[in-house]
């Protein structure tokens, strides 16, 4: 059983930065794959980044590669998404997710946060 709570969203100017946090409860969290997804108005939920369960590898969507960095702090049961050089196209609700397997598909994840709004103005 895992519960996830995101925070850190807000309004930022294009070119600015935000750091999202996802705090988790549950003893199995550290061994799970952790991922970030986002959903813009009128669009499908899309993959952003994933940290494989070992914590040794990360993968990013092409749209955010080089700008976003996903990381973890197992001691605090927390994952982060550092977002730099933000663009208006990054505006979306951002969700953290966890599951036993590594995947870029949202259906593969069993546990989800409630989402945090990120709005980037031009």
Secondary structure as UniProt FT lines:
FT   STRAND          3..7
FT   STRAND          10..13
FT   TURN            14..15
FT   STRAND          18..25
FT   TURN            27..28
FT   HELIX           29..31
FT   STRAND          33..39
FT   TURN            41..42
FT   STRAND          46..51
FT   TURN            53..54
FT   STRAND          58..60
FT   TURN            62..67
FT   STRAND          68..73
FT   HELIX           74..76
FT   STRAND          78..83
FT   HELIX           88..90
FT   STRAND          92..99
FT   HELIX           106..108
FT   STRAND          111..112
FT   STRAND          116..121
//
